[in-house]
C-alpha cells in the first residue's frame, strides 16, 4: 500500500512539474512559430509584447495568450495601425502541441481590439497584407500545407469592447462604432450545427458622400443560424435585428458556392413600425429629446433579395418604404409638423448595378403654415446617370423653433423660397450639351440669420438666383459673418456638374466688402472631429485655408479692409482668380503697413493642402518700420531691428515660401531678393550700436539718423544677407554688410570712418566685426589692419620731415658725390695720405649715419608722447610708426658706411 502511494505521489509530482515547466519550455517555440509565419505571409508588421502559455487555466486544454498585439501597415500605409488588441486568448488541445499536425483551436477571445480599415481614392486598401504567391502549389505542397494547418474545432468565439473604423476615400464613406461586442457559439468541426450569434454595437456613425446618415445609433442582432458547414449553406431560422427603435426579422438562406458566388433568397420583415421609429434613424431626432417626441403614422417596409452575387453581378433586390399622413411633435413645443407623405424605393431586377433604379416619388410636409415638396428619380447609375428632381415650397426658418427643440443659444430666422426643376443625363453635363437638359426656377433667401455658440453669427440679407441648364445667375447676394460683410453678383457655369459630381464650377463674380476678418472666419473652421478637452485650452492656431481644385472663378474685388493674422490690408482693388487649387493675384492695389502697395502672386494648396506654397511680388512705398514689425511675424524673426526703427521705407520684393499648418511662413523655405530704401531712418537703443559706440569711444553712434539709405538684400536658408550699404551718422560714415539668422545671430562687418581728433590723424577707416546676437552683440575691432594703415601713413610723413625737401636717397647721393670729389682731389697725394683720407671717409660716413638714427629716435619719442594723450589706439599706432622710422634710418646709415668702404677701396687701388 505504501509502495503504491509512493508511486502515485511520484507520478503526480512529475505531472505537476511537467504542467509548470512545459509552458516555459514551449513559450519560445510558439512565439517563434507565430512571428516566423507572420513574416513569411504578411507585408504588414506583426508584433506583440508578450506571449503566455498556460496548462492549468483550461485543463486538460492549453491556452495561448498574446498581449499588446499590433499589426501596422507599410509603404503607402506606413505607420497606419490596422489591428491593435489588448489581449488575444486561444484555447488549444494540449496534445496538439507535441505533434506536427497543427493545433486544434476550440475557443478564441479578443479583448478590446481596435480595427481600422482604410481604402484610398485609387482603390488601394490597408487590409491587403498577404504576400502574393508566385507559384501554384503542387500536390505534395498542398498535402504538407493541409497537414500543418490549424484544425479548427471552434465552439466559442468572443469579441469584447471592440472599436471599428472604416474609411473609403473614393466614395467619401465612413463607418465607426465603439464599443462593439460579439459572441458566436457552435461546433465548427461538425458538418451541421446551430450557430448562436449575439452582436451589440453602440455609438455607430455612418457617413456617405460626406453626409451623416447615422450618428450615435445602436444596433443589436440576436440570431440562431442553421449551418450546413459541409455545403456552406446557412439558413436564418429565428433572429431579430434592431437598429435604434426599428426591429426587423430576417428569413431565408445564403449559400456560399465553390465558384465564389453567393446564392441567396432573403426577406426582411417587420411588424408594426411607427413613424416615430422611422425618425429614430435620423441623427437630429434620435440624439435630441427622442423620448419627448410623439408621432403618428406608420411605415410600410418591404425588403427582399433573390439570386446570385458574384463579381459585379448582383441578385434581384428591392426596398420600398411608404409613410402616409405622418406627423410629429415635441411635448415641450407648441407646434407640430404634419401631413408628412413619403414614397421611396430602390430596386434592381438582377444583373449589374447600372440597372438599379432610385425613386423618391413623393416627399412633402407642412410646418406652421409653410409647405415643402420634393421628388427625385435616377437610373443608369453607373454608365450614364439619368435623373430628374424638383423642389418647391416656402420655409420660414423662424418657425423651426416652434417644432424642433433648438439649443437656447442658437438663433435661427429668415425665409427660403424655392421653385426648381432639373432633369437630364450626366453625359450631357460632362459634354456641355446644355440644350439637351431642362433646368428652370428661382431660389431666394431673405433675412436669414444663424447664431451658434463659439461661431461667428451669419446673416444673409438677401440671396437671389435664377437657373438655366447652362448657368446660374446670382443677381443679388449679401452676407455678414461675424464682423465681416460680403456682397457679390455675377454668373456661374457648370453648376449642375459641380453640385452632382463635384465637377469644375466656373464663372465671374464682382465681390465687395467693407470688412473681411479672416482671423475670425478661419478660427471658426473645424480643425478635426476629435472632442475638445474639458479644461480650458489656449486659442487654437489658425488653420490652413484650402483652395478647392474644382473652382475656376474670376473675381473683380473691391475690399475696403482685410484682417489677416496681425496684418491690416486696406483699399484692396483689382483682379483675383481662383483656379486649380490656387489663388492668383494680378497687380492688385492695396494699402499695407501704412504705405501703398502693388502686389502680384500666387497662393496654392494644390500640391499639399497641409503645406501651402506662396509666390509674391510686392512693390511698397511709404511703409512704416514699426508697423511692419508689429504686423508681420516673419520680420519679427528675421529682422528684429525693425522694432527699434522709426521712419518710413519703400520696398521691392520677389519672394517664394512654403507655409505651415498655421498659415505661418516656414522661414527655412523662404527665398527672396529685393531692395529697401528710406529717406529718413531713426534708430536708437540697439545693443550692437551701443557696443560699437563704447568700443570706439564715440557716443554719437548710439543713435542713428540716416538719410537716403538703399539696401539690396536676399533671403535664403533662413538668413537675410545684405550687400554693402552706407550710413551717414552724425558726421561719421559707416559702411555695413552681412547677414541675420533665424536664431537671431548677426554677422556684419562695419567700415567706420575715423576722425583725426580720435586717432591723431594716423587712421582713416576702422573695420569692426559685429557678431553674437541682437541682444548680446560681440564687437571685434580690426586692430591689425588699423596698425598697418597707421604705420604706413606715419612713416611716409616722418621720413619726409627728416630729409627736408629731398629724400634720404638724395642725401646719400650727395655724400657719394662729395666722396668722389674728395678722391679726385687726393689722387696726386702720396700713399700715406690715402690711409689718412680713408680714415676721414669712414669717420664722415659714421657721423652722418649716427645723425640720421638719432633724429629718427627723437622723432619716435615725440610721436609716442603726443599720441598717448589721445588714447590707447593712437599711442599704439605711433609706437609702430616710430619703430618703422628708426629701422629705416638705421638701414640708410648702414648704406652710408658701405658706400664709404667702397670708395676707400677705389681710392686705395688708385693710390697704388
CORBELRA-V507875 format. One record per residue. RES is the residue in one letter. SS is DSSP state (~ for helix, > for strand, _ for the rest). OMEGA is omega in degrees with one decimal (* if undefined). BURIAL is + if it has 9 or more other ideal C-beta (glycine too) atoms within 8 Angstrom, else -. Layout:
res->{RES/RES}
ss->{SS/SS}
omega->{OMEGA/OMEGA}
burial->{BURIAL/BURIAL}
This chain:
res->{X/X/X/X/X/X/X/X/X/X/X/X/X/X/X/X/X/X/X/X/X/X/X/X/X/X/X/X/X/X/X/X/X/X/X/X/X/X/X/X/X/X/X/X/X/X/X/X/X/X/X/X/X/X/X/X/X/X/X/X/X/X/X/X/X/X/X/X/X/X/X/X/X/X/X/X/X/X/X/X/X/X/X/X/X/X/X/X/X/X/X/X/X/X/X/X/X/X/X/X/X/X/X/X/X/X/X/X/X/X/X/X/X/X/X/X/X/X/X/X/X/X/X/X/X/X/X/X/X/X/X/X/X/X/X/X/X/X/X/X/X/X/X/X/X/X/X/X/X/X/X/X/X/X/X/X/X/X/X/X/X/X/X/X/X/X/X/X/X/X/X/X/X/X/X/X/X/X/X/X/X/X/X/X/X/X/X/X/X/X/X/X/X/X/X/X/X/X/X/X/X/X/X/X/X/X/X/X/X/X/X/X/X/X/X/X/X/X/X/X/X/X/X/X/X/X/X/X/X/X/X/X/X/X/X/X/X/X/X/X/X/X/X/X/X/X/X/X/X/X/X/X/X/X/X/X/X/X/X/X/X/X/X/X/X/X/X/X/X/X/X/X/X/X/X/X/X/X/X/X/X/X/X/X/X/X/X/X/X/X/X/X/X/X/X/X/X/X/X/X/X/X/X/X/X/X/X/X/X/X/X/X/X/X/X/X/X/X/X/X/X/X/X/X/X/X/X/X/X/X/X/X/X/X/X/X/X/X/X/X/X/X/X/X/X/X/X/X/X/X/X/X/X/X/X/X/X/X/X/X/X/X/X/X/X/X/X/X/X/X/X/X/X/X/X/X/X/X/X/X/X/X/X/X/X/X/X/X/X/X/X/X/X/X/X/X/X/X/X/X/X/X/X/X/X/X/X/X/X/X/X/X/X/X/X/X/X/X/X/X/X/X/X/X/X/X/X/X/X/X/X/X/X/X/X/X/X/X/X/X/X/X/X/X/X/X/X/X/X/X/X/X/X/X/X/X/X/X/X/X/X/X/X/X/X/X/X/X/X/X/X/X/X/X/X/X/X/X/X/X/X/X/X/X/X/X/X/X/X/X/X/X/X/X/X/X/X/X/X/X/X/X/X/X/X/X/X/X/X/X/X/X/X/X/X/X/X/X/X/X/X/X/X/X/X/X/X/X/X/X/X/X/X/X/X/X/X/X/X/X/X/X/X/X/X/X/X/X/X/X/X/X/X/X/X/X/X/X/X/X/X/X/X/X/X/X/X/X/X/X/X/X/X/X/X/X/X/X/X/X/X/X/X/X/X/X/X/X/X/X/X/X/X/X/X/X/X/X/X/X/X/X/X/X/X/X/X/X/X/X/X/X/X/X/X/X/X/X/X/X/X/X/X/X/X/X/X/X/X/X/X/X/X/X/X/X/X/X/X/X/X/X/X/X/X/X/X/X/X/X/X/X/X/X/X/X/X/X/X/X/X/X/X/X/X/X/X/X/X/X/X/X/X/X/X/X/X/X/X/X/X/X/X/X/X/X/X/X/X/X/X/X/X/X/X/X/X/X/X/X/X/X/X/X/X/X/X/X/X/X/X/X/X/X/X/X/X/X/X/X/X/X/X/X/X/X/X/X/X/X/X/X/X/X/X/X/X/X/X/X/X/X/X/X/X/X/X/X/X/X/X/X/X/X/X/X/X/X/X/X/X/X/X/X/X/X/X/X/X/X/X/X/X/X/X/X/X/X/X/X/X/X/X/X/X/X/X/X/X/X/X/X/X/X/X/X/X/X/X/X/X/X/X/X/X/X/X/X/X/X/X/X/X/X/X/X/X/X/X/X/X/X/X/X/X/X/X/X/X/X/X/X/X/X/X/X/X/X/X/X/X/X/X/X/X/X/X/X/X/X/X/X/X/X/X/X/X/X/X/X/X/X/X/X/X/X/X/X/X/X/X/X/X/X/X/X/X/X/X/X/X/X/X/X/X/X/X/X/X/X/X/X/X/X/X/X/X/X/X/X/X/X/X/X/X/X/X/X/X/X/X/X}
ss->{_/~/~/~/~/~/~/~/~/~/~/~/~/~/~/~/~/~/~/~/~/~/~/~/~/~/~/~/~/~/~/~/~/~/~/~/~/~/~/~/~/>/_/_/>/>/>/_/_/>/>/>/>/>/>/>/>/>/_/_/>/>/>/>/>/>/>/>/>/>/>/>/_/_/~/~/~/_/_/_/>/>/>/>/>/>/>/>/>/>/>/>/>/~/~/~/~/~/_/_/_/_/_/>/>/>/>/>/>/>/>/>/>/>/>/>/>/>/>/_/_/_/_/_/>/_/_/_/_/>/_/_/_/_/_/_/_/_/~/~/~/~/~/~/~/~/~/~/_/_/>/>/>/>/>/>/>/>/>/>/>/>/>/>/>/>/>/>/_/_/_/_/>/>/>/>/>/>/>/>/>/>/>/>/>/_/_/_/_/_/_/>/>/>/>/>/>/>/>/>/>/>/>/>/>/>/>/>/_/_/>/>/>/>/>/>/>/>/>/>/>/>/>/>/>/>/>/>/_/_/_/_/>/>/>/>/>/>/>/>/>/>/>/_/_/>/>/>/>/>/>/>/>/>/>/>/_/_/_/_/_/>/>/>/>/>/>/>/>/_/_/_/>/>/~/~/~/~/~/_/_/_/~/~/~/~/_/_/_/~/~/~/>/>/>/>/_/>/>/>/>/>/>/>/>/>/>/>/>/>/_/_/>/>/_/>/>/>/>/>/>/>/>/>/>/>/>/>/>/>/_/_/_/_/_/_/>/>/>/>/>/>/>/>/>/>/>/>/_/_/>/_/~/~/~/_/>/>/>/>/>/>/>/>/>/>/>/_/_/>/>/>/>/>/>/>/>/>/>/_/_/_/_/_/_/>/>/>/>/>/>/>/>/>/>/>/~/~/~/~/~/~/~/_/_/_/_/_/_/_/>/>/>/>/>/>/>/>/>/>/>/>/>/>/>/~/~/~/~/~/_/_/_/~/~/~/_/>/>/>/>/>/>/>/>/>/>/>/>/>/>/_/_/_/_/_/_/>/>/>/>/>/>/>/>/>/>/_/_/_/>/>/>/>/>/>/>/>/>/>/>/_/_/>/>/>/>/>/>/>/>/>/>/_/~/~/~/~/~/~/~/_/_/_/>/>/>/>/>/>/>/>/>/_/_/>/>/~/~/~/~/~/~/_/_/_/_/_/_/_/_/_/_/_/_/_/_/_/_/_/_/_/_/_/_/_/_/_/_/_/>/>/>/>/>/>/>/>/>/>/>/>/>/>/_/_/>/>/>/>/>/>/>/>/>/>/>/>/>/_/_/>/>/>/>/>/>/>/>/>/>/>/_/_/>/>/>/>/>/>/>/>/>/>/_/_/_/_/_/_/_/_/>/>/>/>/>/>/>/>/>/>/>/>/~/~/~/~/~/~/~/_/~/~/~/~/~/~/_/~/~/~/~/~/>/>/>/>/>/>/>/>/>/>/>/>/>/>/>/_/_/_/_/_/>/_/~/~/~/_/>/>/>/>/>/>/>/>/>/>/>/>/>/>/_/_/~/~/~/~/~/~/~/~/~/_/_/_/~/~/~/~/>/>/>/>/>/>/>/>/>/>/>/>/>/>/_/_/>/>/>/>/>/>/>/>/>/>/>/_/_/>/>/>/>/>/>/>/>/>/>/_/_/_/>/>/>/>/>/>/>/>/>/_/_/~/~/~/~/_/_/_/_/_/>/>/>/>/>/>/>/>/>/_/_/_/>/>/>/>/>/_/~/~/~/~/~/~/~/~/~/~/~/~/~/~/~/~/~/~/~/~/_/_/_/_/_/~/~/~/~/~/~/~/~/~/~/~/~/~/~/~/~/~/~/_/_/_/_/_/~/~/~/~/~/~/~/~/~/~/~/~/~/~/~/~/~/~/~/~/~/~/~/~/~/~/~/~/~/~/~/~/~/~/~/~/~/~/_/_/_/~/~/~/~/~/~/~/~/~/~/~/~/~/~/~/~/~/~/~/~/~/~/~/~/~/~/~/~/~/~/~/~/~/~/~/~/~/~/~/~/_}
omega->{178.9/-179.3/179.5/179.0/179.3/179.4/179.4/179.4/179.4/179.8/179.6/179.1/179.0/179.5/179.3/178.7/179.2/-178.2/-178.8/-173.5/-174.2/179.5/179.3/-179.7/-175.8/-175.1/179.9/-178.9/-178.0/179.3/179.0/179.2/-176.9/-176.9/179.2/179.7/179.4/179.7/-178.2/-171.9/-169.7/170.3/176.7/-178.3/178.6/178.6/175.0/-176.0/-171.8/174.5/178.6/174.6/178.6/176.7/-174.9/-171.5/-178.1/-176.3/13.5/175.3/176.2/176.3/176.2/-176.0/174.4/177.9/176.8/-179.2/175.9/172.5/-172.3/-178.3/178.8/178.8/-175.8/179.9/-179.2/178.7/-179.4/-180.0/-177.2/179.6/171.4/-177.7/177.9/-179.7/171.8/179.9/179.3/177.7/-171.6/174.4/-172.7/-175.9/-178.6/176.7/-171.5/178.4/179.5/-176.2/178.0/-177.8/175.1/-175.7/-179.7/-178.9/176.8/179.4/175.9/-179.2/176.9/175.0/174.7/-178.2/-179.7/177.8/-175.0/176.2/-179.3/-177.5/-179.5/176.3/178.8/-177.9/-176.5/-179.9/176.4/-171.9/179.6/177.3/179.5/177.7/-176.9/-174.6/174.4/-179.9/176.2/-174.6/-178.5/179.4/179.8/179.5/179.5/-179.9/-179.8/-176.9/-177.5/-177.1/176.5/175.1/-171.4/171.3/-172.9/177.0/-175.7/177.9/-174.8/170.9/179.7/175.9/-179.3/173.6/-175.2/175.0/175.4/179.4/178.0/-177.8/-176.4/-178.1/-176.5/178.8/179.7/177.6/176.1/175.5/176.5/0.5/175.8/175.7/-177.7/173.5/179.2/-179.5/-179.7/-179.8/-177.1/-179.5/-179.1/177.2/177.3/179.9/171.7/179.2/176.4/-176.0/176.9/-178.1/178.8/-179.1/-179.0/176.2/178.2/177.4/-179.1/-179.7/177.6/-178.1/-178.9/-178.2/178.6/179.1/174.1/177.0/-178.5/-175.7/178.5/177.8/175.5/175.6/177.2/-170.5/168.9/-173.3/174.6/-173.1/170.1/-172.7/179.4/-177.2/178.1/178.1/-174.4/-176.8/-179.9/-173.9/-175.5/-175.7/178.2/176.6/179.4/173.5/-171.6/-176.9/-178.6/178.7/-179.4/171.2/-176.8/178.4/177.5/-176.4/176.6/-178.6/177.4/-175.3/179.4/179.7/-176.5/178.4/177.1/176.7/-175.8/169.9/-170.6/171.2/176.6/-178.8/177.1/177.5/-179.6/179.6/178.7/179.8/177.8/178.1/176.9/-179.6/179.3/178.5/-179.2/-174.4/-175.3/179.1/-173.0/-177.1/-176.0/174.2/-175.8/-179.1/-178.6/-177.7/172.9/-177.5/175.7/-177.4/-179.1/178.5/170.4/-174.2/179.4/-178.4/176.1/175.5/-177.3/179.5/-178.9/176.2/176.0/-176.3/179.3/-179.1/-178.9/172.8/172.3/180.0/177.3/174.2/-178.2/178.7/177.0/174.8/179.6/173.9/177.9/176.3/174.2/178.9/173.0/-175.4/-177.2/-175.0/-172.0/-172.1/-179.6/169.2/-171.9/176.2/177.2/179.9/-179.1/171.0/-175.0/178.3/173.5/-174.1/176.9/-178.2/-177.4/-178.1/-176.3/177.9/-177.9/-178.8/-178.1/178.6/175.4/-174.1/169.0/-173.4/-178.5/168.0/179.6/177.4/175.2/-175.7/175.2/178.1/178.4/179.0/179.5/178.4/-179.3/174.9/176.4/178.7/-178.9/175.9/-179.5/-170.2/-175.3/-171.8/-177.6/-175.1/172.8/-172.3/168.5/-176.5/177.2/173.9/-178.9/177.1/178.7/-177.7/173.1/-175.4/176.9/179.8/-178.9/-179.1/-179.8/-176.9/-177.6/-175.0/175.8/173.6/-177.3/-179.9/179.1/177.7/-176.3/178.7/179.8/-178.0/175.8/178.0/-178.1/172.2/-170.6/173.7/178.8/176.8/179.3/178.0/-180.0/179.1/177.4/177.2/-177.7/-177.4/175.9/174.7/-173.4/179.0/178.7/-174.9/175.6/177.4/-179.2/175.0/-179.9/178.6/-175.0/173.0/-179.6/174.2/177.9/178.3/179.3/176.7/-178.7/179.9/175.7/177.0/177.5/177.5/-179.6/177.2/176.4/-179.6/177.7/173.0/-178.2/-179.1/171.5/-175.4/166.0/179.2/-174.6/-169.7/170.7/-179.3/179.4/-175.8/-175.9/177.6/177.3/-175.8/169.4/176.7/-174.2/179.4/-174.1/174.4/-177.1/173.3/-176.7/170.6/-178.5/-175.8/179.5/176.5/-178.9/-175.7/179.7/177.8/178.9/-178.3/-174.1/-174.1/-177.5/177.7/-174.6/175.1/-177.4/177.0/178.9/-178.7/173.0/-170.0/178.1/177.8/173.2/177.9/176.3/-178.7/-179.0/179.0/-179.7/-177.1/-175.4/176.3/179.9/179.8/-179.0/178.4/179.9/179.6/-179.4/-179.5/-179.7/178.8/-177.4/-178.0/-177.8/-178.2/174.8/-178.4/179.9/176.3/-179.8/179.2/-179.5/174.1/-175.9/178.3/-178.2/179.8/-175.6/174.8/173.4/-172.6/172.7/-173.6/170.4/-167.7/171.9/-174.1/-174.3/-177.3/178.6/174.8/-179.6/-169.3/178.9/-177.0/171.8/179.4/-177.2/172.6/179.3/178.0/177.0/-176.8/172.3/178.5/175.1/-177.3/173.7/179.6/-177.6/173.3/-176.8/178.1/-179.2/176.3/176.2/174.3/-177.3/174.1/-171.2/177.5/179.2/-179.6/178.4/-173.4/170.0/-172.8/170.0/180.0/-175.1/173.7/-172.5/170.6/-174.9/-176.1/-177.2/-177.7/179.8/-178.0/-177.7/174.9/-176.3/171.5/-172.2/168.8/-171.7/172.2/-169.8/-179.9/174.9/-179.2/-179.3/176.6/-174.6/179.9/176.9/179.4/-176.8/-170.2/-173.1/-176.9/-179.1/177.9/179.0/-178.0/-174.6/-177.0/-177.2/179.2/178.3/-177.4/-175.1/-178.7/174.2/-179.4/-177.8/179.5/171.6/-172.3/165.4/-171.3/168.5/-170.5/167.0/-178.9/170.4/177.8/179.1/-174.2/177.0/178.4/175.4/-179.4/168.2/-168.6/177.0/-177.8/-176.0/171.5/-175.5/169.9/179.8/179.0/177.2/-178.2/177.2/176.2/-174.9/177.9/174.8/-178.6/175.0/179.0/172.7/-173.5/-177.9/-179.7/173.6/178.8/179.3/179.3/179.5/-178.6/-177.6/179.2/-177.9/-176.5/179.7/-179.0/-179.5/-179.1/-173.6/170.2/-172.5/179.4/170.5/179.4/175.3/-175.0/171.4/-176.1/174.6/177.0/179.8/178.5/174.5/178.5/174.2/-179.1/179.9/171.6/-178.5/176.7/-173.4/170.5/176.0/-171.2/174.2/177.9/179.7/178.0/178.9/175.5/-174.6/170.5/179.3/-175.1/177.0/-176.3/175.4/-178.3/179.3/176.3/178.2/179.7/-175.9/171.7/178.4/173.0/-173.0/175.7/-174.8/177.3/180.0/-178.3/-177.7/-174.1/-178.6/178.4/-176.2/179.4/175.2/178.1/178.2/176.1/-179.8/176.0/180.0/-179.5/-178.7/178.4/-179.8/-177.7/179.2/-177.4/175.7/-176.6/176.2/-179.5/177.9/-174.2/-177.5/179.0/179.7/-179.7/178.7/179.4/-178.6/-179.6/-178.3/-177.6/-176.2/-179.2/-179.5/-178.0/-173.2/177.0/177.2/179.6/-177.1/-173.1/177.9/-179.5/179.4/178.0/177.5/177.9/178.0/177.7/178.5/179.0/178.2/178.6/178.0/-179.6/177.5/179.9/179.5/179.0/179.8/178.9/179.8/-179.4/-174.5/-176.4/-172.6/179.8/-179.7/-179.1/-178.4/179.4/178.8/-179.7/-179.3/-179.1/178.2/179.2/179.9/179.0/179.2/-177.4/179.8/178.2/-179.4/-178.9/-180.0/178.9/179.8/179.2/179.2/-177.4/-179.5/-179.8/179.2/179.8/178.6/179.9/177.9/-179.6/-179.0/179.4/-177.3/-179.2/-179.0/-178.1/-178.8/179.5/-173.4/176.6/-175.7/-178.1/180.0/179.1/-180.0/179.5/-179.3/178.5/179.6/179.8/179.6/178.2/179.3/-179.6/179.8/179.9/178.3/178.7/178.6/178.4/-179.5/176.7/177.9/177.6/178.5/179.9/179.8/179.1/177.6/179.2/178.2/-179.8/177.1/179.4/178.3/-179.3/-180.0/-179.5/179.0/179.6/178.9/*}
burial->{-/-/-/-/-/-/-/-/-/-/-/-/-/-/-/-/-/-/+/-/-/+/+/-/-/+/+/-/-/+/+/-/-/+/+/-/-/+/-/-/-/+/-/+/+/+/-/+/-/-/+/+/+/+/+/-/-/-/-/-/+/+/+/+/+/+/+/+/+/+/+/+/+/-/-/-/+/-/-/+/+/+/+/+/+/-/+/+/+/+/+/+/+/+/-/+/+/-/-/-/-/+/+/+/+/+/+/+/+/+/+/+/+/+/+/+/+/+/+/+/-/-/-/-/+/+/-/-/+/-/-/-/-/-/-/-/-/-/-/-/-/+/-/-/+/-/+/-/-/-/+/-/+/+/+/+/+/+/+/+/-/+/+/+/+/+/+/+/+/+/-/+/+/+/+/+/+/+/+/+/+/+/+/+/-/+/-/+/-/-/-/-/+/-/+/+/+/+/+/+/+/+/+/+/+/+/+/+/-/-/-/-/-/+/-/+/+/+/+/+/+/-/+/+/+/+/+/+/+/-/-/+/+/+/+/+/-/-/+/+/+/+/+/+/-/+/+/+/+/+/-/+/+/+/+/-/+/-/-/-/-/+/+/+/-/+/+/+/-/+/-/-/+/+/+/+/+/+/+/+/+/-/+/-/+/+/-/-/-/+/-/-/+/-/+/-/+/+/+/+/+/-/+/+/+/+/+/+/+/-/-/-/-/+/+/+/+/+/+/+/+/+/+/-/-/+/+/+/+/+/-/-/+/-/+/-/+/-/-/+/+/+/+/+/+/+/+/+/-/-/-/-/+/+/+/+/+/+/+/+/-/-/+/+/+/+/+/-/-/+/+/+/+/+/+/+/+/+/+/+/+/-/-/-/+/+/+/+/+/+/+/+/+/+/+/+/+/-/+/+/+/-/+/+/-/-/-/-/-/+/-/+/-/+/+/+/+/+/-/+/+/+/+/+/+/+/-/+/+/-/-/-/-/+/-/-/+/-/+/-/+/+/+/+/+/+/+/+/+/+/+/-/-/-/-/+/+/+/+/+/-/+/+/+/+/+/+/+/+/-/+/+/+/+/-/-/+/+/+/+/+/+/-/+/+/+/+/+/+/+/+/+/+/+/+/+/+/+/-/+/-/-/+/+/+/+/+/+/+/+/+/+/+/-/+/+/+/+/+/+/+/+/+/+/-/-/-/-/-/-/-/-/-/-/-/-/-/-/-/-/-/+/+/+/+/-/+/-/-/-/+/+/+/+/+/+/+/+/+/+/+/+/+/-/+/-/+/-/+/+/-/+/+/+/+/+/+/+/-/-/+/+/+/+/+/+/+/+/+/+/+/+/+/+/+/+/+/+/+/+/+/+/+/+/+/-/-/-/-/-/+/+/+/+/-/+/+/+/+/+/-/-/+/+/+/+/+/+/+/-/+/+/+/+/+/+/-/+/+/+/+/+/-/-/+/-/+/+/+/+/+/+/+/-/+/+/+/+/+/+/-/-/+/+/+/+/+/-/+/+/-/+/-/+/+/+/+/+/-/+/+/+/+/-/-/+/+/+/+/+/+/+/+/-/+/+/-/-/-/+/+/+/-/+/+/+/-/-/+/-/+/+/+/+/+/+/-/+/+/+/+/+/-/-/+/+/+/+/+/-/-/+/+/+/+/+/+/+/+/+/+/+/-/+/+/+/+/+/+/+/+/+/+/+/-/-/-/+/+/+/-/+/+/-/+/+/+/+/+/+/+/-/+/+/-/-/+/-/+/-/+/+/-/-/-/+/+/-/+/+/+/-/+/+/+/-/-/+/+/-/-/+/+/-/-/-/-/+/-/+/+/+/-/+/+/+/-/-/+/+/-/+/+/-/-/+/-/-/-/-/-/-/+/+/-/-/+/+/-/-/+/+/-/+/+/+/-/+/+/+/-/+/+/-/+/+/+/-/+/+/+/-/+/+/-/+/+/+/-/+/-/-/+/+/+/+/+/+/+/+/+/+/+/+/+/+/-/+/+/+/-/+/+/+/+/+/+/-/+/+/+/-/+/+/-/+/+/+/-/-/-/-}
